[in-house]
């Protein structure tokens, strides 16, 4: 009796599956699809014999739903799709019960994937923001930047009695005639005694430049070169010293010296050994006997006697030590080379004075 009951239930399930397949037949593309749906449905009855195929009822419903054309799904096809979803969920629950550890591992991996992708996206956004703000990370290995440059000096020249006896004897000025002999006369009549303070172009320097980072935004370096355009030596004075030696430390405002930003700014503290000469033109009228306000010179003038009126070159000789501050910019071209420009103000000693210099350099990054 029990065997008969089982056979009846199996026949009823097969009949129900065939009815569902016949209802979905108008939506199918061909008889082969319906036949596959009927066969799959019949083989998935869990109440059948132990040797039946393990295919879940969701497989038959999914095939039926896939065979239906888009936009013309029948109610039976919709029901089949829902049955497939329910079957897949039930299968997942059975897998979790049968092997909890494997199911948990798969879930963890699925959750870790989005987290890893989100972390990578955050790092990329942070890097882009830093680049947009002009902030660059310092290079892992500092390098030497070496090159050459040109420096042009201007000097703040004092006024007053420029070529008078007191001015020349104190070493503030040294005045020379057109024949390069130092002027030893006496200006008179007010000419040459009321010159104002002015800026005058002085020496020009050709320099070698070397600089290297020591901290993230701090670099140290130096310059070595020669100066041109010095004035003539006075009879009792030293000759012009053309040597230029300089040490410097720079703070980089927009990033390190080795940063990858195209434009950078820096402030510099510098000092060294150099002589800076500059000159101005002064017209003097020679003091003669009977001229009020002056006493004729009794010095023996080298060369020919001084004329009544002449134009002199009045030189200021500053140095031979200096210290100062500077501010500049560096523009880096694609690759490993750049140009630097800086303006500095220096105070010289022991022959004291104030000078301003503009420097232009071309540098390359040493390998």
Legacy VTK file of the C-alpha trace (Angstrom):
# vtk DataFile Version 3.0
C-alpha trace
ASCII
DATASET POLYDATA
POINTS 367 float
0.000 0.000 0.000
2.845 2.382 0.794
4.487 1.630 -2.569
1.263 2.406 -4.395
0.945 5.705 -2.594
4.487 6.699 -3.588
3.859 5.828 -7.240
0.683 7.911 -7.259
2.424 10.951 -5.825
5.255 10.664 -8.382
2.796 10.493 -11.265
0.907 13.510 -9.934
4.127 15.595 -9.737
5.079 14.624 -13.291
1.639 15.598 -14.527
1.894 19.003 -12.799
5.295 19.759 -14.359
4.020 18.847 -17.843
1.038 21.173 -17.367
3.393 24.100 -16.474
5.562 23.429 -19.524
2.493 23.356 -21.816
1.302 26.713 -20.384
4.659 28.363 -21.189
4.833 26.803 -24.699
3.413 29.808 -26.589
6.266 31.995 -25.190
9.004 29.547 -26.105
11.169 29.845 -29.237
10.867 26.183 -30.164
9.717 22.723 -29.161
13.224 21.827 -27.985
13.137 24.425 -25.176
9.759 23.132 -23.906
11.002 19.577 -23.986
14.103 20.553 -21.934
11.898 22.386 -19.395
9.543 19.391 -19.049
12.382 16.914 -18.692
14.246 19.083 -16.114
11.084 19.686 -14.105
10.210 16.012 -14.025
13.701 15.086 -12.830
13.746 17.550 -9.913
10.953 16.221 -7.802
12.449 15.712 -4.348
9.848 13.075 -3.535
11.091 10.826 -6.332
13.403 7.842 -6.150
16.908 8.202 -4.565
18.565 7.752 -7.930
16.896 10.801 -9.496
19.098 13.675 -10.805
19.918 16.349 -8.113
18.899 19.259 -10.291
16.814 21.780 -8.283
13.333 22.902 -9.330
14.838 26.362 -9.926
16.705 25.059 -12.983
13.467 24.193 -14.847
11.905 27.548 -14.015
15.013 29.459 -15.050
15.124 27.696 -18.435
11.479 28.444 -19.008
12.001 32.092 -18.136
15.017 32.396 -20.430
13.113 30.829 -23.345
10.357 33.491 -23.129
10.823 36.438 -25.483
11.472 39.883 -24.010
8.408 42.036 -23.346
5.861 39.135 -23.693
6.291 37.196 -20.451
3.154 35.334 -19.406
1.992 34.976 -15.803
3.202 31.402 -15.853
6.721 32.590 -16.934
6.772 35.190 -14.144
5.848 32.559 -11.628
8.609 30.331 -12.967
11.174 33.124 -12.467
10.076 33.617 -8.848
10.288 29.873 -8.307
13.892 29.926 -9.649
14.871 32.695 -7.222
13.338 30.847 -4.324
15.147 27.671 -5.332
18.502 29.426 -5.474
17.950 30.918 -2.001
16.971 27.563 -0.592
20.057 25.975 -2.111
22.263 28.640 -0.460
20.684 27.896 2.908
21.321 24.160 2.477
24.975 24.918 1.569
25.368 27.067 4.688
23.955 24.273 6.892
26.022 21.535 5.269
29.395 23.474 5.291
29.216 26.589 7.503
32.981 27.273 7.354
33.170 27.342 3.542
30.034 29.481 3.313
31.451 31.986 5.836
34.777 32.201 3.942
33.043 32.971 0.661
30.994 35.712 2.323
34.127 37.294 3.879
35.922 37.337 0.530
32.913 38.950 -1.132
32.836 41.650 1.554
36.615 42.234 1.432
36.597 42.931 -2.285
34.557 46.172 -2.082
36.575 47.328 0.941
39.883 46.903 -0.922
38.540 48.753 -3.955
37.297 51.599 -1.749
40.698 51.892 -0.027
42.519 52.078 -3.375
40.079 54.732 -4.568
40.698 56.782 -1.395
44.490 56.672 -1.911
44.094 57.780 -5.535
41.829 60.676 -4.532
44.292 61.787 -1.826
47.180 61.760 -4.318
45.137 63.778 -6.807
44.219 66.331 -4.155
47.850 66.778 -3.133
48.869 67.308 -6.742
46.058 69.814 -7.317
47.151 71.802 -4.263
50.743 71.954 -5.525
52.041 69.812 -2.657
54.632 67.274 -3.646
56.250 64.490 -1.688
60.022 64.811 -1.332
62.156 62.512 -3.421
63.368 59.411 -1.612
66.991 60.067 -2.579
68.331 63.663 -2.651
70.448 64.608 -5.650
72.950 67.300 -6.512
71.784 70.080 -8.809
74.745 71.582 -10.646
75.062 74.266 -13.303
76.333 77.721 -14.130
74.989 81.211 -13.906
75.440 84.919 -14.494
75.202 87.512 -11.721
74.883 91.288 -12.158
75.699 93.621 -9.261
74.311 97.058 -8.503
75.583 99.199 -5.638
73.915 101.888 -3.585
76.357 104.786 -3.947
76.446 107.524 -1.324
76.358 111.191 -2.225
78.149 114.289 -0.972
81.657 115.441 -1.808
82.426 112.428 -3.955
85.905 113.270 -5.254
87.072 115.582 -2.482
90.195 114.972 -0.448
88.307 113.652 2.601
86.175 111.229 0.584
89.166 109.706 -1.177
91.441 109.606 1.855
88.812 107.688 3.856
88.499 105.137 1.078
84.823 105.825 0.435
85.514 106.718 -3.194
88.468 106.550 -5.564
88.219 108.988 -8.490
90.092 108.458 -11.760
90.682 110.638 -14.746
90.304 109.594 -18.366
93.959 108.474 -18.479
93.273 106.058 -15.579
95.333 108.132 -13.159
93.799 108.805 -9.774
92.578 112.365 -9.351
94.567 114.231 -6.670
93.254 117.760 -7.263
90.719 119.821 -5.364
87.211 120.366 -6.688
85.990 123.929 -6.397
83.009 126.096 -7.183
80.526 123.498 -5.809
80.840 121.154 -8.787
81.327 117.551 -7.688
80.483 118.298 -4.078
76.702 117.892 -4.137
76.207 114.475 -5.806
73.146 112.586 -4.551
72.720 108.958 -3.498
72.104 106.663 -6.447
72.183 103.078 -7.704
74.950 102.225 -10.158
75.731 99.099 -12.148
78.847 97.317 -10.947
80.626 94.053 -11.555
79.416 91.039 -13.532
80.107 87.464 -12.376
80.249 84.064 -14.063
79.599 81.377 -11.474
79.394 77.620 -11.028
76.418 76.533 -8.933
75.905 73.380 -6.827
73.060 72.603 -4.408
71.677 69.580 -2.578
68.720 68.829 -0.284
69.500 68.013 3.344
65.914 68.038 4.691
62.475 67.931 3.113
62.433 71.682 2.373
66.005 72.727 3.166
69.024 72.677 0.853
72.633 73.789 1.106
74.998 74.742 -1.671
77.624 77.102 -2.943
78.885 79.158 -5.838
82.379 79.629 -7.172
83.424 81.939 -9.974
85.070 85.098 -11.265
83.996 88.741 -11.397
84.637 91.200 -14.223
84.412 94.970 -14.419
86.442 95.951 -11.385
87.864 99.436 -11.161
91.526 100.445 -11.423
93.728 100.188 -8.353
94.616 103.325 -6.436
98.334 104.061 -5.977
98.177 102.978 -2.349
95.267 100.563 -2.703
94.909 96.887 -3.456
94.109 95.571 -6.899
90.634 94.295 -7.680
90.012 90.750 -6.379
88.011 88.816 -9.010
87.472 85.635 -6.969
83.932 84.863 -5.783
83.263 82.159 -3.170
79.825 81.728 -1.630
77.980 79.338 0.687
74.203 79.354 0.917
71.260 77.694 2.584
67.789 77.780 1.014
64.282 77.102 2.275
61.907 75.882 -0.453
58.400 77.237 -0.031
56.278 75.083 -2.379
58.080 71.773 -1.819
61.575 70.345 -1.682
64.364 71.014 -4.153
63.811 67.510 -5.580
60.021 67.865 -5.775
58.208 67.263 -9.056
56.272 70.560 -9.148
57.227 72.769 -12.137
57.465 76.039 -10.192
59.060 76.497 -6.787
60.014 79.480 -4.644
62.872 79.772 -2.164
64.414 82.106 0.410
68.198 82.109 0.846
70.750 83.043 3.491
74.219 83.511 2.014
77.728 84.695 2.745
81.229 84.523 1.385
84.198 86.346 -0.085
83.948 88.772 -3.001
84.720 92.316 -4.039
82.063 94.499 -5.613
83.032 97.604 -7.563
80.718 100.202 -9.067
81.239 103.674 -10.468
79.478 106.891 -11.332
80.376 109.888 -13.469
81.200 113.101 -11.652
82.008 116.480 -13.266
84.455 118.623 -11.265
85.752 122.142 -11.648
89.330 122.521 -10.511
89.981 124.946 -7.682
92.236 127.828 -8.762
93.947 130.601 -6.904
91.547 133.418 -6.112
88.487 131.107 -6.263
86.458 131.481 -3.108
85.476 128.518 -0.933
88.413 126.271 -1.773
92.166 125.954 -1.489
94.138 124.820 -4.520
95.820 121.458 -4.168
99.540 121.381 -3.690
99.743 117.670 -4.508
101.757 116.605 -7.490
99.175 115.256 -9.934
100.392 112.152 -11.801
100.340 112.622 -15.543
99.369 115.973 -17.011
98.016 118.817 -14.837
94.295 118.867 -14.145
92.247 121.035 -16.538
89.802 123.622 -15.256
86.866 121.231 -15.789
86.800 117.484 -16.375
84.662 114.375 -15.937
85.869 111.712 -13.510
84.994 108.093 -12.847
84.227 107.805 -9.135
84.549 104.183 -7.966
83.239 102.579 -4.818
85.140 99.427 -3.815
83.221 97.182 -1.432
84.213 93.952 0.292
85.960 91.678 0.466
83.562 89.841 2.733
79.750 89.807 2.427
76.567 88.410 3.997
72.977 88.775 2.895
69.516 87.462 2.122
67.873 86.462 -1.141
64.570 85.394 -2.653
64.065 83.531 -5.908
62.192 81.065 -8.076
63.039 77.822 -9.822
61.222 76.590 -12.924
61.702 72.940 -13.762
61.364 71.805 -17.365
60.182 68.296 -18.294
63.149 66.126 -17.491
65.984 66.794 -15.092
66.907 70.429 -15.760
65.701 73.829 -14.575
66.364 77.555 -14.494
66.790 79.580 -11.317
66.489 83.330 -10.758
67.117 85.120 -7.491
67.478 88.651 -6.188
69.712 89.220 -3.165
70.734 92.105 -0.946
74.163 91.930 0.719
76.152 93.992 3.169
79.908 94.086 2.613
82.765 94.405 5.104
85.299 95.641 6.097
84.806 98.202 3.335
81.115 98.530 4.099
78.339 99.200 1.659
75.057 97.789 0.329
74.727 95.904 -2.944
71.833 94.261 -4.799
72.389 91.442 -7.270
70.265 89.615 -9.834
71.341 86.068 -10.649
70.229 83.730 -13.457
71.349 80.074 -13.460
70.773 76.938 -15.490
71.057 73.706 -13.500
70.694 69.991 -14.152
70.049 67.139 -11.751
73.089 64.942 -11.388
72.411 61.191 -11.883
LINES 1 368
367 0 1 2 3 4 5 6 7 8 9 10 11 12 13 14 15 16 17 18 19 20 21 22 23 24 25 26 27 28 29 30 31 32 33 34 35 36 37 38 39 40 41 42 43 44 45 46 47 48 49 50 51 52 53 54 55 56 57 58 59 60 61 62 63 64 65 66 67 68 69 70 71 72 73 74 75 76 77 78 79 80 81 82 83 84 85 86 87 88 89 90 91 92 93 94 95 96 97 98 99 100 101 102 103 104 105 106 107 108 109 110 111 112 113 114 115 116 117 118 119 120 121 122 123 124 125 126 127 128 129 130 131 132 133 134 135 136 137 138 139 140 141 142 143 144 145 146 147 148 149 150 151 152 153 154 155 156 157 158 159 160 161 162 163 164 165 166 167 168 169 170 171 172 173 174 175 176 177 178 179 180 181 182 183 184 185 186 187 188 189 190 191 192 193 194 195 196 197 198 199 200 201 202 203 204 205 206 207 208 209 210 211 212 213 214 215 216 217 218 219 220 221 222 223 224 225 226 227 228 229 230 231 232 233 234 235 236 237 238 239 240 241 242 243 244 245 246 247 248 249 250 251 252 253 254 255 256 257 258 259 260 261 262 263 264 265 266 267 268 269 270 271 272 273 274 275 276 277 278 279 280 281 282 283 284 285 286 287 288 289 290 291 292 293 294 295 296 297 298 299 300 301 302 303 304 305 306 307 308 309 310 311 312 313 314 315 316 317 318 319 320 321 322 323 324 325 326 327 328 329 330 331 332 333 334 335 336 337 338 339 340 341 342 343 344 345 346 347 348 349 350 351 352 353 354 355 356 357 358 359 360 361 362 363 364 365 366
